[in-house]
């Protein structure tokens, strides 16, 4: 294999692949019944920009859901 293509964090063709987009975060918060905490979550964890896309760090979003206790009711956090 000698024909690799690099997709860096500055590539606009892959900028949305480096984190969760806002719509995906909305779905996650809805799944964990946290849609009322959207502004709080955005204030703390929104802010990464790759290429031209603003994204959320997946690790932060998932851990936010776990820490709030909503995910502790058997809905998916260890």
Number of C-alpha atoms within 10 A of each C-alpha: 3 4 5 6 6 8 12 13 17 13 13 14 12 16 19 19 14 19 20 19 17 14 9 13 23 14 13 17 21 14 14 18 13 18 15 10 13 13 11 10 19 14 9 12 17 20 13 13 16 19 16 14 19 17 22 24 16 15 11 14 20 16 12 17 22 18 11 12 12 18 20 14 10 8 11 12 14 7
